[in-house]
């Protein structure tokens, strides 16, 4: 279980670090009032390359886990996805009822909401993994 617990801590730390960096870049883009396809393409290409690197790395990491660890990761991902959807829905409806059906919100609210929910989902996933590992170590 040590590999899985270490991996959960690393993933959480990387998610926080990337969120801080992304938030700084996002604030800069908002201040510059960025728009247009060039900004979208640069962000899309960067995100695609980063996503491919992470996907290849995740595949290598997954091969090292046994069946029990894979089940724990699957359960943690399920909880993470549920947490993402619930938080996204709660904040979306809170904004709707706060601003009103015909009100307006700044456009930057939507990506900020999305990335905030992603960070929350990673936190939930890491927490579920760490809790399950702690429960198994207490039982065994």
C-alpha positions in Angstrom: 0.0 0.0 0.0 2.9 2.3 0.4 3.2 2.9 -3.3 -0.5 3.8 -3.6 -0.3 6.2 -0.6 2.8 7.9 -1.9 1.2 8.2 -5.3 -1.9 9.8 -3.8 0.2 12.4 -1.9 2.2 13.1 -5.1 -0.9 13.5 -7.2 -2.4 15.9 -4.7 0.8 18.0 -4.4 1.1 18.2 -8.2 -2.6 19.1 -8.6 -2.2 21.9 -6.0 1.1 23.1 -7.7 -0.5 23.1 -11.2 -3.6 24.9 -9.9 -1.5 27.7 -8.4 0.5 28.1 -11.7 -2.7 27.9 -13.8 -4.5 30.4 -11.6 -1.6 32.9 -12.0 -1.7 32.4 -15.8 -5.5 32.6 -15.8 -5.5 35.9 -13.8 -2.9 37.3 -16.3 -5.2 36.2 -19.3 -8.2 37.9 -17.6 -6.2 41.1 -17.0 -5.0 41.1 -20.6 -8.6 40.4 -21.8 -7.3 37.6 -24.0 -9.5 36.5 -26.8 -9.2 34.9 -30.1 -8.1 31.6 -31.7 -4.4 32.2 -31.1 -4.8 32.1 -27.3 -7.1 29.1 -27.6 -4.7 27.2 -29.8 -1.7 27.9 -27.6 -3.7 26.7 -24.5 -5.1 23.7 -26.4 -1.8 22.5 -27.7 -0.1 23.0 -24.3 -2.9 21.1 -22.6 -2.9 18.3 -25.2 0.9 17.8 -24.8 0.6 17.9 -21.0 -2.4 15.5 -21.1 -0.6 13.0 -23.3 2.5 13.0 -21.0 0.3 12.5 -17.9 -1.7 9.7 -19.7 1.5 7.8 -20.7 2.9 8.2 -17.1 -0.4 7.1 -15.5 -0.4 3.9 -17.7 3.1 3.0 -16.5 2.2 3.7 -12.9 -1.1 1.6 -13.2 0.9 -1.5 -14.3 2.8 -1.5 -11.0 -0.3 -1.9 -8.8 -1.9 -5.1 -7.8 -5.6 -5.9 -8.0 -6.5 -4.5 -4.6 -4.7 -1.3 -5.3 -6.5 -1.0 -8.6 -9.9 -1.5 -6.9 -9.0 1.2 -4.4 -8.1 3.6 -7.2 -11.2 2.8 -9.1 -13.4 3.4 -6.0 -11.5 6.7 -5.4 -12.0 7.8 -9.0 -15.8 7.1 -8.6 -16.0 9.2 -5.5 -13.9 11.9 -7.2 -16.2 12.0 -10.2 -19.3 12.2 -8.0 -17.7 15.0 -5.9 -16.9 16.9 -9.1 -20.4 16.7 -10.5 -22.1 17.5 -7.1 -19.8 20.6 -6.5 -20.1 21.8 -10.1 -23.9 21.5 -9.8 -24.2 23.1 -6.4 -22.1 26.1 -7.4 -23.8 26.4 -10.8 -27.2 26.5 -9.2 -26.0 28.8 -6.4 -24.8 31.2 -9.1 -28.1 30.9 -10.9 -30.3 31.6 -7.9 -27.9 34.4 -6.7 -27.7 36.3 -10.0 -31.1 35.3 -11.3 -32.2 33.7 -14.5 -31.7 36.8 -16.6 -28.7 38.1 -14.7 -25.1 38.0 -16.0 -21.9 36.7 -14.5 -18.3 37.3 -15.7 -17.2 34.8 -18.3 -14.0 34.0 -16.3 -16.3 32.4 -13.7 -16.9 29.3 -15.8 -13.3 28.2 -16.3 -12.5 29.2 -12.7 -15.4 27.0 -11.5 -14.2 24.1 -13.7 -10.6 24.2 -12.5 -11.8 24.7 -8.9 -14.0 21.6 -9.2 -11.1 19.6 -10.7 -8.9 20.5 -7.8 -11.7 19.4 -5.4 -12.0 16.1 -7.3 -8.3 15.4 -7.0 -8.5 16.2 -3.3 -11.4 13.7 -2.9 -9.6 11.0 -4.9 -6.4 11.4 -2.8 -8.4 11.5 0.4 -10.4 8.3 -0.4 -7.2 6.5 -1.3 -5.5 7.5 1.9 -8.5 6.7 4.1 -8.9 3.3 2.5 -5.2 2.5 2.9 -5.4 3.6 6.6 -8.4 1.4 7.1 -6.7 -1.6 5.6 -3.6 -1.1 7.6 -5.7 -0.9 10.8 -7.6 -4.1 9.9 -4.5 -6.1 9.0 
